Amino acid sequence: MMGTVKFGKIALVIFLTILIWVWTDLYLDEPLTVPRATINASYNQELLVSFSGRPETVITNIELKGPAKKISEVKRRLDDGSLVFDFTLNPEREKMTSTGSRTLNVLDFLRRSDKIKELGGLTVEDCKEETIEINVVKLVTKSLEIECRDENGSLLNVESIVPDKVDMYVPEDSRLKARVRLTSSNINQARLSEAVVTPYVELAPGRERPASQTVRIKMSPEADSLTEHLIEDAKLGFTLSKNLQGAFIVDIPNSKYNDLVSSFFIYATLEAKNAYENQEFQIYLIIPDSAAKRPNVEQRIDVVYFFPDEYVRRDEIRLKGEPKVAEFKLVPLRSAENPISVGN
């Protein structure tokens, strides 16, 4: 009987010891360093917020601490991409609603952030950047004139814009104009009847904001001097941002590729047509960064017809009909010399 009691006590001690080890492993604090995160400002139509002139800023080496179980979960989510350390600065919450420069205490901001609170049980111990500079510009409503440009940024002559002005938020001392960007399809529509488009204002390089209303644009009918030309065996080019270059292959099946470059019609003077055909590329696919969110999935995008700028400005070349639609996949690149692939 005594042996049985002693064995039971020993078993209980072993069980409790293992339980303590498991508890210690799961709930004692462990560190985790997040190498990189971004901070950007939440949208406010009356404010333009920038970080040293950029729309976002990068912070590095964020040191977190928390229970081992929670740290393990965060590591897993970072590895599989379901958790991204992007922080949003709310100008109103930070009392940054008037024009001027501010200094933000990064560590204090991170500790107060909703993202850290949502993770639950983690604390921010340190980060490399102590402070960051933030510039705020208060915007006011102004009635802006509207200018029309094509996809290459060239100024277009139009017959009418209704309304010819639009109210938008801009810096008080600015002389900005609102813009509309007309695609080849828009231009064709504007010549036939009218094109309905949304103006925008570029508050800073790459910082475009749309108007809350559309405008109707009319253009003169096709000039008699332009004739119809068949373009065959066009050369196709690709445009990818630095974020995509070297990271993905643009994959277009052979049958789809042949359809894109086989033939299409343009209206142009003979000089403009010859200049167009002598370019290195006649058509482009501009792959947006958002395409990377759907790797290995078939996506569709309009072809951009790369007409020579000088002939576009003189209204001597344009597409007949609608742009073709390209079907492609972005395939993550592991090891390849050429980041562009056509055909399977």
Short mmCIF file of the C-alpha atoms (twelve columns), coordinates in Angstrom:
data_MODEL
# 
_entry.id   MODEL 
# 
loop_
_atom_site.group_PDB 
_atom_site.id 
_atom_site.type_symbol 
_atom_site.label_atom_id 
_atom_site.label_alt_id 
_atom_site.label_comp_id 
_atom_site.label_asym_id 
_atom_site.label_seq_id 
_atom_site.Cartn_x 
_atom_site.Cartn_y 
_atom_site.Cartn_z 
_atom_site.pdbx_PDB_model_num 
ATOM 1   C CA . MET A 1   0.000   0.000  0.000   1 
ATOM 2   C CA . MET A 2   2.809   2.428  0.930   1 
ATOM 3   C CA . GLY A 3   4.514   1.735  -2.397  1 
ATOM 4   C CA . THR A 4   1.313   2.563  -4.256  1 
ATOM 5   C CA . VAL A 5   0.900   5.868  -2.362  1 
ATOM 6   C CA . LYS A 6   4.516   6.858  -3.001  1 
ATOM 7   C CA . PHE A 7   4.182   6.028  -6.703  1 
ATOM 8   C CA . GLY A 8   1.028   8.190  -6.885  1 
ATOM 9   C CA . LYS A 9   2.815   11.116 -5.273  1 
ATOM 10  C CA . ILE A 10  5.757   10.776 -7.648  1 
ATOM 11  C CA . ALA A 11  3.404   10.700 -10.643 1 
ATOM 12  C CA . LEU A 12  1.632   13.808 -9.371  1 
ATOM 13  C CA . VAL A 13  4.936   15.631 -8.916  1 
ATOM 14  C CA . ILE A 14  6.006   14.676 -12.452 1 
ATOM 15  C CA . PHE A 15  2.658   15.833 -13.868 1 
ATOM 16  C CA . LEU A 16  2.839   19.162 -12.044 1 
ATOM 17  C CA . THR A 17  6.445   19.674 -13.154 1 
ATOM 18  C CA . ILE A 18  5.510   19.074 -16.803 1 
ATOM 19  C CA . LEU A 19  2.522   21.392 -16.424 1 
ATOM 20  C CA . ILE A 20  4.786   24.130 -15.046 1 
ATOM 21  C CA . TRP A 21  7.220   23.645 -17.909 1 
ATOM 22  C CA . VAL A 22  4.408   23.916 -20.482 1 
ATOM 23  C CA . TRP A 23  2.965   26.991 -18.765 1 
ATOM 24  C CA . THR A 24  6.397   28.587 -18.611 1 
ATOM 25  C CA . ASP A 25  7.043   27.865 -22.272 1 
ATOM 26  C CA . LEU A 26  3.704   29.313 -23.377 1 
ATOM 27  C CA . TYR A 27  3.290   32.323 -21.129 1 
ATOM 28  C CA . LEU A 28  6.680   33.721 -20.142 1 
ATOM 29  C CA . ASP A 29  7.635   36.773 -22.187 1 
ATOM 30  C CA . GLU A 30  9.796   36.412 -25.283 1 
ATOM 31  C CA . PRO A 31  11.209  39.117 -27.590 1 
ATOM 32  C CA . LEU A 32  10.502  39.580 -31.307 1 
ATOM 33  C CA . THR A 33  12.127  42.078 -33.683 1 
ATOM 34  C CA . VAL A 34  10.058  43.255 -36.658 1 
ATOM 35  C CA . PRO A 35  12.644  44.467 -39.197 1 
ATOM 36  C CA . ARG A 36  10.443  46.885 -41.130 1 
ATOM 37  C CA . ALA A 37  7.091   48.673 -40.922 1 
ATOM 38  C CA . THR A 38  5.448   51.683 -42.554 1 
ATOM 39  C CA . ILE A 39  3.464   54.643 -41.291 1 
ATOM 40  C CA . ASN A 40  1.035   56.521 -43.515 1 
ATOM 41  C CA . ALA A 41  -1.683  59.053 -42.794 1 
ATOM 42  C CA . SER A 42  -5.400  58.338 -42.882 1 
ATOM 43  C CA . TYR A 43  -7.327  60.149 -45.621 1 
ATOM 44  C CA . ASN A 44  -8.677  63.600 -44.823 1 
ATOM 45  C CA . GLN A 45  -9.950  65.731 -47.703 1 
ATOM 46  C CA . GLU A 46  -9.019  68.926 -45.850 1 
ATOM 47  C CA . LEU A 47  -5.429  67.910 -45.052 1 
ATOM 48  C CA . LEU A 48  -2.318  66.859 -46.948 1 
ATOM 49  C CA . VAL A 49  0.033   64.957 -44.646 1 
ATOM 50  C CA . SER A 50  3.546   63.962 -45.704 1 
ATOM 51  C CA . PHE A 51  6.630   62.454 -44.107 1 
ATOM 52  C CA . SER A 52  9.671   64.429 -45.293 1 
ATOM 53  C CA . GLY A 53  7.820   65.000 -48.566 1 
ATOM 54  C CA . ARG A 54  6.717   61.366 -48.974 1 
ATOM 55  C CA . PRO A 55  3.233   59.885 -48.503 1 
ATOM 56  C CA . GLU A 56  4.587   57.306 -46.041 1 
ATOM 57  C CA . THR A 57  7.677   56.606 -43.986 1 
ATOM 58  C CA . VAL A 58  9.550   53.443 -43.019 1 
ATOM 59  C CA . ILE A 59  10.519  52.532 -39.465 1 
ATOM 60  C CA . THR A 60  12.876  49.678 -38.641 1 
ATOM 61  C CA . ASN A 61  13.806  47.189 -35.928 1 
ATOM 62  C CA . ILE A 62  10.652  47.336 -33.843 1 
ATOM 63  C CA . GLU A 63  11.270  45.311 -30.697 1 
ATOM 64  C CA . LEU A 64  8.191   43.582 -29.295 1 
ATOM 65  C CA . LYS A 65  7.755   41.513 -26.176 1 
ATOM 66  C CA . GLY A 66  4.952   39.210 -25.118 1 
ATOM 67  C CA . PRO A 67  3.951   35.685 -24.113 1 
ATOM 68  C CA . ALA A 68  5.748   32.997 -26.094 1 
ATOM 69  C CA . LYS A 69  2.434   31.696 -27.404 1 
ATOM 70  C CA . LYS A 70  1.461   35.118 -28.769 1 
ATOM 71  C CA . ILE A 71  4.959   35.761 -30.166 1 
ATOM 72  C CA . SER A 72  4.837   32.423 -31.999 1 
ATOM 73  C CA . GLU A 73  1.455   33.323 -33.493 1 
ATOM 74  C CA . VAL A 74  2.723   36.727 -34.675 1 
ATOM 75  C CA . LYS A 75  5.818   35.115 -36.246 1 
ATOM 76  C CA . ARG A 76  3.624   32.647 -38.114 1 
ATOM 77  C CA . ARG A 77  1.342   35.401 -39.434 1 
ATOM 78  C CA . LEU A 78  4.328   37.497 -40.523 1 
ATOM 79  C CA . ASP A 79  5.751   34.502 -42.388 1 
ATOM 80  C CA . ASP A 80  2.522   33.647 -44.221 1 
ATOM 81  C CA . GLY A 81  1.739   37.295 -45.028 1 
ATOM 82  C CA . SER A 82  -1.535  37.485 -43.099 1 
ATOM 83  C CA . LEU A 83  -0.033  40.154 -40.819 1 
ATOM 84  C CA . VAL A 84  1.661   43.286 -42.171 1 
ATOM 85  C CA . PHE A 85  3.064   45.958 -39.902 1 
ATOM 86  C CA . ASP A 86  1.515   49.027 -41.537 1 
ATOM 87  C CA . PHE A 87  0.484   51.779 -39.141 1 
ATOM 88  C CA . THR A 88  -1.982  54.583 -39.860 1 
ATOM 89  C CA . LEU A 89  -1.526  58.029 -38.380 1 
ATOM 90  C CA . ASN A 90  -4.782  59.852 -37.669 1 
ATOM 91  C CA . PRO A 91  -4.071  63.625 -37.896 1 
ATOM 92  C CA . GLU A 92  -7.096  64.531 -35.774 1 
ATOM 93  C CA . ARG A 93  -6.136  62.114 -32.993 1 
ATOM 94  C CA . GLU A 94  -2.579  63.446 -33.043 1 
ATOM 95  C CA . LYS A 95  -3.887  67.058 -33.050 1 
ATOM 96  C CA . MET A 96  -2.198  67.777 -36.394 1 
ATOM 97  C CA . THR A 97  -4.937  69.685 -38.218 1 
ATOM 98  C CA . SER A 98  -3.229  72.999 -39.018 1 
ATOM 99  C CA . THR A 99  -0.476  73.851 -41.482 1 
ATOM 100 C CA . GLY A 100 3.034   73.304 -40.153 1 
ATOM 101 C CA . SER A 101 5.763   70.814 -39.306 1 
ATOM 102 C CA . ARG A 102 5.537   68.425 -36.364 1 
ATOM 103 C CA . THR A 103 7.815   65.930 -34.630 1 
ATOM 104 C CA . LEU A 104 6.244   62.580 -33.775 1 
ATOM 105 C CA . ASN A 105 7.589   60.387 -30.972 1 
ATOM 106 C CA . VAL A 106 7.632   57.049 -32.785 1 
ATOM 107 C CA . LEU A 107 7.790   54.787 -29.745 1 
ATOM 108 C CA . ASP A 108 4.868   56.549 -28.072 1 
ATOM 109 C CA . PHE A 109 2.865   56.411 -31.323 1 
ATOM 110 C CA . LEU A 110 3.448   52.672 -31.746 1 
ATOM 111 C CA . ARG A 111 2.458   51.911 -28.172 1 
ATOM 112 C CA . ARG A 112 -0.816  53.794 -28.662 1 
ATOM 113 C CA . SER A 113 -1.582  52.310 -32.071 1 
ATOM 114 C CA . ASP A 114 -4.678  50.240 -32.703 1 
ATOM 115 C CA . LYS A 115 -2.650  47.561 -34.504 1 
ATOM 116 C CA . ILE A 116 -0.555  46.774 -31.422 1 
ATOM 117 C CA . LYS A 117 -3.689  46.780 -29.252 1 
ATOM 118 C CA . GLU A 118 -5.401  44.371 -31.669 1 
ATOM 119 C CA . LEU A 119 -2.543  41.890 -31.307 1 
ATOM 120 C CA . GLY A 120 -3.277  41.652 -27.594 1 
ATOM 121 C CA . GLY A 121 -0.654  41.000 -24.930 1 
ATOM 122 C CA . LEU A 122 2.301   42.482 -26.839 1 
ATOM 123 C CA . THR A 123 4.251   45.571 -25.823 1 
ATOM 124 C CA . VAL A 124 6.564   47.755 -27.905 1 
ATOM 125 C CA . GLU A 125 9.935   47.989 -26.177 1 
ATOM 126 C CA . ASP A 126 11.997  49.969 -28.692 1 
ATOM 127 C CA . CYS A 127 12.571  50.882 -32.347 1 
ATOM 128 C CA . LYS A 128 15.455  52.359 -34.302 1 
ATOM 129 C CA . GLU A 129 13.800  55.702 -35.182 1 
ATOM 130 C CA . GLU A 130 13.136  57.864 -32.124 1 
ATOM 131 C CA . THR A 131 11.245  60.635 -33.947 1 
ATOM 132 C CA . ILE A 132 9.980   61.419 -37.442 1 
ATOM 133 C CA . GLU A 133 9.147   64.760 -39.047 1 
ATOM 134 C CA . ILE A 134 5.610   65.276 -40.305 1 
ATOM 135 C CA . ASN A 135 4.424   68.118 -42.516 1 
ATOM 136 C CA . VAL A 136 0.771   69.108 -42.600 1 
ATOM 137 C CA . VAL A 137 -0.871  71.431 -45.135 1 
ATOM 138 C CA . LYS A 138 -4.385  72.656 -44.495 1 
ATOM 139 C CA . LEU A 139 -6.473  72.535 -47.676 1 
ATOM 140 C CA . VAL A 140 -9.277  74.867 -48.701 1 
ATOM 141 C CA . THR A 141 -12.001 74.609 -51.330 1 
ATOM 142 C CA . LYS A 142 -11.275 76.371 -54.622 1 
ATOM 143 C CA . SER A 143 -12.984 76.434 -57.992 1 
ATOM 144 C CA . LEU A 144 -10.375 75.071 -60.416 1 
ATOM 145 C CA . GLU A 145 -10.123 75.308 -64.172 1 
ATOM 146 C CA . ILE A 146 -9.899  71.943 -65.938 1 
ATOM 147 C CA . GLU A 147 -7.295  70.814 -68.467 1 
ATOM 148 C CA . CYS A 148 -7.415  67.641 -70.549 1 
ATOM 149 C CA . ARG A 149 -4.428  65.394 -71.137 1 
ATOM 150 C CA . ASP A 150 -3.961  62.056 -72.851 1 
ATOM 151 C CA . GLU A 151 -2.441  58.919 -71.318 1 
ATOM 152 C CA . ASN A 152 1.055   60.186 -72.146 1 
ATOM 153 C CA . GLY A 153 0.454   63.480 -70.325 1 
ATOM 154 C CA . SER A 154 0.160   65.580 -73.494 1 
ATOM 155 C CA . LEU A 155 -2.258  68.521 -73.408 1 
ATOM 156 C CA . LEU A 156 -5.360  68.029 -75.578 1 
ATOM 157 C CA . ASN A 157 -7.548  70.589 -77.321 1 
ATOM 158 C CA . VAL A 158 -11.228 70.003 -76.614 1 
ATOM 159 C CA . GLU A 159 -14.405 71.579 -77.901 1 
ATOM 160 C CA . SER A 160 -16.144 71.913 -74.531 1 
ATOM 161 C CA . ILE A 161 -15.967 70.867 -70.874 1 
ATOM 162 C CA . VAL A 162 -19.203 70.971 -68.853 1 
ATOM 163 C CA . PRO A 163 -18.901 72.214 -66.209 1 
ATOM 164 C CA . ASP A 164 -15.660 74.039 -67.045 1 
ATOM 165 C CA . LYS A 165 -14.637 74.333 -63.380 1 
ATOM 166 C CA . VAL A 166 -14.777 72.016 -60.393 1 
ATOM 167 C CA . ASP A 167 -14.543 72.606 -56.640 1 
ATOM 168 C CA . MET A 168 -11.617 70.801 -55.020 1 
ATOM 169 C CA . TYR A 169 -9.499  70.955 -51.870 1 
ATOM 170 C CA . VAL A 170 -6.059  72.474 -52.542 1 
ATOM 171 C CA . PRO A 171 -3.466  74.513 -50.595 1 
ATOM 172 C CA . GLU A 172 -4.676  78.075 -50.125 1 
ATOM 173 C CA . ASP A 173 -1.794  79.662 -52.059 1 
ATOM 174 C CA . SER A 174 -1.737  77.136 -54.916 1 
ATOM 175 C CA . ARG A 175 -2.456  77.813 -58.588 1 
ATOM 176 C CA . LEU A 176 -3.214  74.219 -59.430 1 
ATOM 177 C CA . LYS A 177 -5.563  73.162 -62.197 1 
ATOM 178 C CA . ALA A 178 -7.810  70.139 -62.126 1 
ATOM 179 C CA . ARG A 179 -7.043  67.545 -64.784 1 
ATOM 180 C CA . VAL A 180 -8.836  64.850 -66.677 1 
ATOM 181 C CA . ARG A 181 -6.894  61.989 -68.228 1 
ATOM 182 C CA . LEU A 182 -8.466  60.789 -71.465 1 
ATOM 183 C CA . THR A 183 -7.789  57.272 -72.720 1 
ATOM 184 C CA . SER A 184 -8.007  56.427 -76.420 1 
ATOM 185 C CA . SER A 185 -11.492 55.111 -75.725 1 
ATOM 186 C CA . ASN A 186 -12.462 58.387 -74.012 1 
ATOM 187 C CA . ILE A 187 -11.169 60.398 -76.974 1 
ATOM 188 C CA . ASN A 188 -13.135 58.288 -79.439 1 
ATOM 189 C CA . GLN A 189 -16.260 58.708 -77.331 1 
ATOM 190 C CA . ALA A 190 -15.723 62.461 -76.999 1 
ATOM 191 C CA . ARG A 191 -15.558 62.731 -80.798 1 
ATOM 192 C CA . LEU A 192 -18.727 60.697 -81.319 1 
ATOM 193 C CA . SER A 193 -20.848 62.315 -78.602 1 
ATOM 194 C CA . GLU A 194 -19.278 63.097 -75.231 1 
ATOM 195 C CA . ALA A 195 -17.022 61.427 -72.658 1 
ATOM 196 C CA . VAL A 196 -17.915 61.477 -68.973 1 
ATOM 197 C CA . VAL A 197 -14.825 61.465 -66.752 1 
ATOM 198 C CA . THR A 198 -13.785 62.391 -63.213 1 
ATOM 199 C CA . PRO A 199 -11.279 65.247 -62.774 1 
ATOM 200 C CA . TYR A 200 -8.444  64.996 -60.282 1 
ATOM 201 C CA . VAL A 201 -5.842  67.273 -58.756 1 
ATOM 202 C CA . GLU A 202 -2.198  66.335 -58.177 1 
ATOM 203 C CA . LEU A 203 -1.343  67.860 -54.800 1 
ATOM 204 C CA . ALA A 204 2.211   66.478 -54.912 1 
ATOM 205 C CA . PRO A 205 4.086   64.036 -57.176 1 
ATOM 206 C CA . GLY A 206 2.096   60.809 -57.066 1 
ATOM 207 C CA . ARG A 207 -0.530  62.298 -54.724 1 
ATOM 208 C CA . GLU A 208 -3.691  62.504 -56.824 1 
ATOM 209 C CA . ARG A 209 -7.135  63.159 -55.396 1 
ATOM 210 C CA . PRO A 210 -10.359 62.781 -57.409 1 
ATOM 211 C CA . ALA A 211 -13.155 65.326 -57.556 1 
ATOM 212 C CA . SER A 212 -16.571 64.465 -56.169 1 
ATOM 213 C CA . GLN A 213 -18.252 65.091 -59.535 1 
ATOM 214 C CA . THR A 214 -17.805 64.176 -63.187 1 
ATOM 215 C CA . VAL A 215 -17.538 66.422 -66.243 1 
ATOM 216 C CA . ARG A 216 -18.689 65.968 -69.845 1 
ATOM 217 C CA . ILE A 217 -16.117 66.510 -72.594 1 
ATOM 218 C CA . LYS A 218 -16.645 66.971 -76.325 1 
ATOM 219 C CA . MET A 219 -13.968 66.967 -79.009 1 
ATOM 220 C CA . SER A 220 -14.000 67.839 -82.715 1 
ATOM 221 C CA . PRO A 221 -14.837 65.017 -85.157 1 
ATOM 222 C CA . GLU A 222 -12.024 63.225 -86.939 1 
ATOM 223 C CA . ALA A 223 -10.024 65.478 -89.216 1 
ATOM 224 C CA . ASP A 224 -10.250 64.723 -92.933 1 
ATOM 225 C CA . SER A 225 -6.454  64.561 -93.164 1 
ATOM 226 C CA . LEU A 226 -6.347  61.377 -91.092 1 
ATOM 227 C CA . THR A 227 -6.660  58.078 -92.888 1 
ATOM 228 C CA . GLU A 228 -7.175  54.558 -91.644 1 
ATOM 229 C CA . HIS A 229 -4.058  52.391 -91.376 1 
ATOM 230 C CA . LEU A 230 -3.593  48.733 -90.476 1 
ATOM 231 C CA . ILE A 231 -0.818  48.071 -87.940 1 
ATOM 232 C CA . GLU A 232 0.517   44.521 -87.997 1 
ATOM 233 C CA . ASP A 233 3.081   42.655 -85.884 1 
ATOM 234 C CA . ALA A 234 3.271   45.357 -83.246 1 
ATOM 235 C CA . LYS A 235 5.996   45.106 -80.612 1 
ATOM 236 C CA . LEU A 236 4.750   44.772 -77.061 1 
ATOM 237 C CA . GLY A 237 6.528   46.331 -74.081 1 
ATOM 238 C CA . PHE A 238 5.947   46.063 -70.327 1 
ATOM 239 C CA . THR A 239 6.118   48.670 -67.598 1 
ATOM 240 C CA . LEU A 240 6.569   47.481 -64.008 1 
ATOM 241 C CA . SER A 241 7.379   49.487 -60.901 1 
ATOM 242 C CA . LYS A 242 10.541  48.835 -58.878 1 
ATOM 243 C CA . ASN A 243 8.366   46.893 -56.442 1 
ATOM 244 C CA . LEU A 244 7.612   44.284 -59.136 1 
ATOM 245 C CA . GLN A 245 10.833  44.238 -61.151 1 
ATOM 246 C CA . GLY A 246 12.874  41.126 -60.456 1 
ATOM 247 C CA . ALA A 247 10.130  39.710 -58.251 1 
ATOM 248 C CA . PHE A 248 7.594   38.473 -60.815 1 
ATOM 249 C CA . ILE A 249 7.350   37.051 -64.321 1 
ATOM 250 C CA . VAL A 250 4.632   38.503 -66.561 1 
ATOM 251 C CA . ASP A 251 3.170   35.420 -68.197 1 
ATOM 252 C CA . ILE A 252 0.976   35.743 -71.319 1 
ATOM 253 C CA . PRO A 253 -0.153  32.602 -73.167 1 
ATOM 254 C CA . ASN A 254 1.053   32.487 -76.776 1 
ATOM 255 C CA . SER A 255 -2.459  32.593 -78.219 1 
ATOM 256 C CA . LYS A 256 -3.336  35.691 -76.175 1 
ATOM 257 C CA . TYR A 257 -0.026  37.361 -77.018 1 
ATOM 258 C CA . ASN A 258 -0.489  36.798 -80.756 1 
ATOM 259 C CA . ASP A 259 -3.942  38.349 -80.585 1 
ATOM 260 C CA . LEU A 260 -2.564  41.485 -78.894 1 
ATOM 261 C CA . VAL A 261 0.162   42.155 -81.464 1 
ATOM 262 C CA . SER A 262 -1.403  40.676 -84.615 1 
ATOM 263 C CA . SER A 263 -3.266  43.662 -86.040 1 
ATOM 264 C CA . PHE A 264 -5.287  46.778 -85.202 1 
ATOM 265 C CA . PHE A 265 -6.317  49.960 -86.963 1 
ATOM 266 C CA . ILE A 266 -5.382  53.567 -86.313 1 
ATOM 267 C CA . TYR A 267 -6.309  56.937 -87.785 1 
ATOM 268 C CA . ALA A 268 -3.186  58.922 -88.628 1 
ATOM 269 C CA . THR A 269 -1.326  60.981 -91.157 1 
ATOM 270 C CA . LEU A 270 1.207   58.983 -93.146 1 
ATOM 271 C CA . GLU A 271 4.068   60.701 -91.304 1 
ATOM 272 C CA . ALA A 272 2.583   59.899 -87.896 1 
ATOM 273 C CA . LYS A 273 1.907   56.283 -88.899 1 
ATOM 274 C CA . ASN A 274 5.505   55.791 -90.067 1 
ATOM 275 C CA . ALA A 275 6.906   57.366 -86.887 1 
ATOM 276 C CA . TYR A 276 4.694   55.077 -84.821 1 
ATOM 277 C CA . GLU A 277 5.809   51.926 -86.619 1 
ATOM 278 C CA . ASN A 278 9.491   52.908 -86.305 1 
ATOM 279 C CA . GLN A 279 9.339   53.060 -82.502 1 
ATOM 280 C CA . GLU A 280 10.889  50.306 -80.409 1 
ATOM 281 C CA . PHE A 281 7.436   49.445 -79.011 1 
ATOM 282 C CA . GLN A 282 3.966   50.226 -80.307 1 
ATOM 283 C CA . ILE A 283 1.903   48.940 -77.388 1 
ATOM 284 C CA . TYR A 284 2.489   48.590 -73.657 1 
ATOM 285 C CA . LEU A 285 1.087   46.794 -70.670 1 
ATOM 286 C CA . ILE A 286 1.394   48.918 -67.539 1 
ATOM 287 C CA . ILE A 287 1.275   46.380 -64.713 1 
ATOM 288 C CA . PRO A 288 -0.030  47.953 -61.469 1 
ATOM 289 C CA . ASP A 289 1.445   47.063 -58.071 1 
ATOM 290 C CA . SER A 290 -2.000  45.819 -57.027 1 
ATOM 291 C CA . ALA A 291 -1.610  42.909 -59.466 1 
ATOM 292 C CA . ALA A 292 0.935   41.380 -57.059 1 
ATOM 293 C CA . LYS A 293 -1.887  40.745 -54.599 1 
ATOM 294 C CA . ARG A 294 -3.193  38.006 -56.945 1 
ATOM 295 C CA . PRO A 295 -0.148  35.960 -57.984 1 
ATOM 296 C CA . ASN A 296 -0.670  33.074 -60.416 1 
ATOM 297 C CA . VAL A 297 -4.227  34.264 -61.104 1 
ATOM 298 C CA . GLU A 298 -5.355  35.354 -64.566 1 
ATOM 299 C CA . GLN A 299 -5.906  39.124 -64.656 1 
ATOM 300 C CA . ARG A 300 -7.054  41.560 -67.341 1 
ATOM 301 C CA . ILE A 301 -5.806  45.031 -68.252 1 
ATOM 302 C CA . ASP A 302 -6.280  47.444 -71.154 1 
ATOM 303 C CA . VAL A 303 -3.448  47.772 -73.639 1 
ATOM 304 C CA . VAL A 304 -1.815  51.233 -73.843 1 
ATOM 305 C CA . TYR A 305 -1.084  52.384 -77.403 1 
ATOM 306 C CA . PHE A 306 2.215   54.247 -77.283 1 
ATOM 307 C CA . PHE A 307 1.603   56.923 -79.916 1 
ATOM 308 C CA . PRO A 308 4.398   59.480 -80.532 1 
ATOM 309 C CA . ASP A 309 3.855   62.501 -78.323 1 
ATOM 310 C CA . GLU A 310 4.318   65.188 -80.949 1 
ATOM 311 C CA . TYR A 311 1.687   63.686 -83.256 1 
ATOM 312 C CA . VAL A 312 -0.782  63.224 -80.413 1 
ATOM 313 C CA . ARG A 313 -0.397  66.908 -79.517 1 
ATOM 314 C CA . ARG A 314 -1.167  67.843 -83.122 1 
ATOM 315 C CA . ASP A 315 -4.107  65.415 -83.173 1 
ATOM 316 C CA . GLU A 316 -2.527  63.460 -86.042 1 
ATOM 317 C CA . ILE A 317 -2.808  59.937 -84.652 1 
ATOM 318 C CA . ARG A 318 -5.279  57.932 -82.576 1 
ATOM 319 C CA . LEU A 319 -6.696  54.440 -82.187 1 
ATOM 320 C CA . LYS A 320 -9.679  53.226 -84.146 1 
ATOM 321 C CA . GLY A 321 -12.135 51.480 -81.855 1 
ATOM 322 C CA . GLU A 322 -11.555 50.251 -78.323 1 
ATOM 323 C CA . PRO A 323 -8.204  49.222 -76.789 1 
ATOM 324 C CA . LYS A 324 -7.543  45.491 -76.684 1 
ATOM 325 C CA . VAL A 325 -7.640  43.767 -73.313 1 
ATOM 326 C CA . ALA A 326 -4.616  41.706 -72.288 1 
ATOM 327 C CA . GLU A 327 -4.864  38.586 -70.135 1 
ATOM 328 C CA . PHE A 328 -1.822  37.833 -68.008 1 
ATOM 329 C CA . LYS A 329 -0.579  36.255 -64.800 1 
ATOM 330 C CA . LEU A 330 2.042   37.527 -62.392 1 
ATOM 331 C CA . VAL A 331 4.175   34.530 -61.463 1 
ATOM 332 C CA . PRO A 332 6.517   34.932 -58.459 1 
ATOM 333 C CA . LEU A 333 10.097  34.864 -59.698 1 
ATOM 334 C CA . ARG A 334 12.540  32.509 -58.000 1 
ATOM 335 C CA . SER A 335 15.393  32.256 -60.439 1 
ATOM 336 C CA . ALA A 336 15.265  33.655 -63.957 1 
ATOM 337 C CA . GLU A 337 17.442  35.972 -65.966 1 
ATOM 338 C CA . ASN A 338 14.561  37.692 -67.723 1 
ATOM 339 C CA . PRO A 339 11.615  38.962 -65.628 1 
ATOM 340 C CA . ILE A 340 9.291   38.945 -68.656 1 
ATOM 341 C CA . SER A 341 7.902   35.730 -70.080 1 
ATOM 342 C CA . VAL A 342 5.567   35.380 -73.028 1 
ATOM 343 C CA . GLY A 343 3.860   32.079 -73.653 1 
ATOM 344 C CA . ASN A 344 3.539   28.928 -71.604 1 
# 
